[in-house]
């Protein structure tokens, strides 16, 4: 009798498990279909076009010709170097700011939830709106020039977007404002998992707040820091819309990132005249491989962060 009851329970559990599994797949199905239709299919299509000359009218196979031309395209390699420069300029500013704010929000302060919502709010705003806002702030008659001339810091309004480095700095500033809020929440979640008794023990041993932060907090959140840094690298190396809206590569194409350069010059509807879409696909393929190599290299050398604690 007991064997029959146990077997019935096992069958009932198995049926319930399979039912839940089917429900999970049904809920995931729209995302899976969307991923296949809007990511996998275009990716395979672009990879196939990379070996052809395609001008939206005719197609012919050219083999490695697109890649040979790419090796000599100095404008593309300058844009790729700019992409790396955006990462070098942005990440060392964004992550420390996000971590410091997360530490402050982890303290017992009033209206903590409101502050978290305020910091996260820019992340849900359209990148185009953020870009337009910062363009208006830093344009010739913008608020920044008005304040600087009013307080005597500038004799005349400065043309911020007429210089490559000042334009890149403003793009980075706008991108930080739009994305640091989500990193604040990631750090807050990581800090919430740090046991309080660890800090209490350290304080009993005479550790200062600064020592607790560098010797206790950072090692304990190191695995989360690894993921946040990886996401920041991927997001920064994929910068595109912010540049297209704010400068469209100006002055003289000097602020293009790799993706914005490809999109502006080889995307149908954006580029002027007849363009070789196949060459643009070849550039996208090479760019994707380079950025994947950078991310993979980072993950390999940062794997030690998981072994800290």
C-alpha positions in Angstrom: 0.0 0.0 0.0 2.8 2.4 0.9 4.6 1.6 -2.4 1.4 2.4 -4.4 1.0 5.7 -2.5 4.6 6.7 -3.0 4.3 5.8 -6.7 1.1 7.9 -7.0 2.8 10.9 -5.4 5.8 10.5 -7.7 3.5 10.4 -10.8 1.5 13.4 -9.5 4.8 15.4 -8.8 6.1 14.5 -12.3 2.9 15.7 -14.0 3.0 18.9 -12.0 6.6 19.5 -12.8 6.0 18.9 -16.5 3.0 21.2 -16.4 5.1 24.0 -14.8 7.9 23.4 -17.4 5.4 23.7 -20.3 4.1 27.0 -18.7 7.6 28.4 -18.5 8.3 27.5 -22.1 5.0 29.1 -23.2 5.9 32.3 -21.4 9.4 32.3 -22.9 8.2 31.6 -26.4 7.5 35.2 -27.4 11.0 36.2 -26.3 12.6 33.2 -28.1 10.7 33.9 -31.3 11.7 37.6 -31.1 15.3 36.8 -30.5 15.4 34.4 -33.5 13.5 36.7 -35.9 15.2 40.0 -34.9 18.7 38.8 -33.9 19.7 35.4 -35.2 18.1 35.8 -38.7 19.5 39.4 -39.3 22.9 38.2 -38.0 23.1 35.2 -40.4 21.9 37.4 -43.2 24.5 40.1 -42.5 27.3 37.5 -42.3 26.3 36.2 -45.7 26.2 39.7 -47.2 29.7 40.4 -45.9 31.2 38.4 -48.8 29.2 40.2 -51.5 28.7 43.6 -53.2 25.1 44.6 -52.4 23.7 48.0 -53.3 20.0 47.2 -52.6 19.5 46.5 -56.3 22.0 43.9 -57.4 24.2 41.3 -55.5 27.4 39.7 -56.6 29.9 37.6 -54.7 33.2 39.3 -54.2 34.9 37.0 -51.6 37.5 38.7 -49.5 37.4 42.0 -51.4 35.4 43.8 -48.7 37.9 42.7 -46.1 40.8 43.8 -48.2 39.3 47.3 -48.6 38.5 47.3 -44.9 42.2 46.9 -44.0 43.0 50.1 -45.9 40.0 52.1 -44.6 41.7 54.5 -42.2 38.5 56.2 -41.2 37.0 53.0 -39.9 40.1 52.2 -37.8 40.0 55.7 -36.4 36.4 55.1 -35.4 37.3 51.8 -33.8 40.1 53.6 -31.8 37.5 56.2 -30.8 35.3 53.3 -29.5 38.1 52.2 -27.2 38.7 55.7 -26.1 35.1 56.1 -25.2 35.5 53.1 -22.9 38.7 54.4 -21.4 37.0 57.8 -20.7 33.7 56.5 -19.4 34.2 53.4 -17.3 36.8 54.8 -14.8 34.3 57.7 -14.1 31.0 55.8 -14.1 31.7 52.8 -11.9 33.3 54.7 -9.0 30.4 57.2 -9.0 27.9 54.4 -9.0 29.7 52.5 -6.2 30.0 55.6 -4.0 26.3 56.4 -4.4 25.4 52.7 -3.8 27.4 52.7 -0.5 25.6 55.9 0.6 22.2 54.5 -0.3 23.0 51.3 1.7 23.2 53.4 4.8 20.2 54.0 7.0 18.9 57.3 5.5 15.4 58.7 5.0 13.7 58.5 1.6 16.2 55.8 0.4 13.7 54.4 -2.1 13.0 57.8 -3.6 16.7 58.4 -4.2 17.1 55.0 -5.8 14.2 55.8 -8.1 15.7 59.1 -9.0 19.1 57.6 -9.9 17.4 54.9 -12.0 15.1 57.3 -13.9 17.6 58.4 -16.6 18.0 54.7 -17.6 14.4 54.5 -18.7 14.6 57.7 -20.7 15.2 57.5 -24.4 18.9 57.9 -25.4 17.8 60.4 -28.1 16.2 62.6 -25.5 19.2 62.5 -23.3 21.4 63.4 -26.3 19.2 66.3 -27.2 19.2 67.5 -23.6 23.0 67.6 -23.4 23.3 69.1 -26.9 21.1 72.0 -25.8 23.0 72.4 -22.5 26.3 72.7 -24.3 25.3 74.5 -27.5 26.5 78.0 -28.3 23.6 79.6 -26.5 23.1 76.8 -23.9 23.0 76.9 -20.1 26.6 75.9 -19.6 28.0 78.7 -21.8 25.6 81.1 -20.2 26.8 80.2 -16.6 30.5 80.2 -17.6 30.3 83.6 -19.3 28.2 85.1 -16.4 30.8 84.1 -13.8 33.7 85.3 -16.0 35.1 81.8 -16.7 34.8 82.4 -20.4 35.1 85.7 -22.3 32.8 84.4 -25.0 30.6 81.3 -25.5 32.7 78.2 -26.3 31.8 75.9 -29.2 32.1 72.6 -27.4 31.3 70.5 -30.4 33.9 72.1 -32.7 36.7 70.2 -30.9 37.1 66.5 -30.9 38.0 66.0 -27.3 35.5 68.3 -25.8 32.8 66.8 -28.0 33.8 63.3 -26.9 33.8 64.3 -23.3 30.2 65.7 -23.5 29.1 62.4 -25.3 30.7 60.4 -22.4 29.1 62.7 -19.8 25.7 62.2 -21.4 26.2 58.4 -21.6 27.3 58.2 -18.0 24.2 60.2 -16.9 22.0 57.8 -18.9 23.5 54.5 -17.6 25.0 54.9 -14.2 21.7 54.5 -12.4 21.3 50.9 -13.2 24.8 50.2 -11.9 23.9 51.9 -8.7 21.1 49.4 -8.2 23.4 46.5 -9.1 25.9 47.7 -6.4 23.1 48.3 -3.9 21.9 44.7 -4.4 25.5 43.4 -4.0 26.1 45.4 -0.8 22.8 44.2 0.7 24.3 40.6 0.6 27.3 41.6 2.7 26.8 40.3 6.2 26.7 43.0 8.9 28.6 40.9 11.4 31.6 41.1 9.1 31.7 44.8 9.6 31.0 44.5 13.4 34.0 42.1 13.7 36.2 44.4 11.8 35.2 47.4 13.9 36.0 45.4 17.1 39.5 44.8 15.7 39.9 48.6 15.2 39.4 48.8 11.5 38.4 52.3 10.1 35.6 52.8 7.6 38.1 53.2 4.8 39.8 49.9 5.7 36.4 48.2 5.9 35.6 49.4 2.4 38.8 48.3 0.7 39.5 45.2 2.7 36.0 43.9 3.3 33.4 45.4 1.0 35.3 45.3 -2.3 36.5 41.7 -1.9 33.0 40.6 -0.9 31.3 42.2 -3.9 34.1 41.3 -6.3 32.1 38.7 -8.3 29.2 41.2 -8.8 31.8 43.9 -9.7 33.1 41.6 -12.4 29.7 41.3 -14.1 29.0 45.0 -13.8 32.3 45.9 -15.4 31.7 43.4 -18.2 28.2 44.9 -18.9 29.8 48.4 -18.8 32.4 47.4 -21.3 29.8 45.9 -23.7 27.5 48.9 -23.4 30.3 51.4 -23.9 31.9 49.6 -26.9 28.4 49.5 -28.5 27.9 53.3 -28.2 26.0 54.5 -31.2 22.8 56.5 -30.8 24.3 59.1 -28.5 26.9 60.0 -31.1 24.5 60.1 -34.1 22.1 62.5 -32.3 24.7 64.8 -30.7 27.5 65.1 -33.3 26.8 62.7 -36.1 30.5 62.1 -36.1 31.5 65.8 -36.2 33.7 67.7 -36.3 34.8 66.1 -39.6 34.0 62.5 -38.6 36.4 62.7 -35.7 33.9 61.5 -33.0 32.5 58.5 -34.8 32.6 55.2 -32.9 32.8 52.0 -35.0 29.1 51.3 -34.9 28.0 54.9 -35.5 30.4 55.1 -38.5 29.0 52.0 -40.0 25.4 53.0 -39.4 25.9 56.6 -40.7 27.7 55.6 -43.9 26.5 52.2 -44.9 23.0 51.7 -43.5 20.2 52.1 -46.1 18.2 55.2 -45.4 21.0 56.8 -43.4 23.8 56.9 -45.9 23.6 59.3 -48.9 23.9 58.0 -52.4 24.5 54.4 -53.5 26.4 52.4 -50.8 27.8 48.9 -50.7 25.8 47.3 -47.9 27.9 44.2 -48.1 31.0 46.3 -47.2 29.0 47.6 -44.2 28.2 44.1 -43.2 31.9 43.1 -43.4 32.8 46.0 -41.1 30.0 44.9 -38.7 31.4 41.4 -38.7 35.0 42.5 -38.0 33.8 45.0 -35.3 31.7 42.3 -33.6 34.7 39.9 -33.6 37.0 42.6 -32.2 34.6 43.6 -29.4 33.9 40.0 -28.6 37.7 39.4 -28.3 38.0 42.3 -25.9 35.1 41.1 -23.8 36.4 37.5 -23.8 39.9 38.7 -22.8 38.5 40.7 -20.0 36.4 37.7 -18.7 39.5 35.5 -18.8 41.7 37.8 -16.9 39.0 38.9 -14.4 38.0 35.3 -13.5 40.2 35.6 -10.4 37.6 38.1 -8.9 35.3 35.0 -8.3 38.0 33.4 -6.2 38.6 36.4 -3.9 35.9 35.3 -1.5 
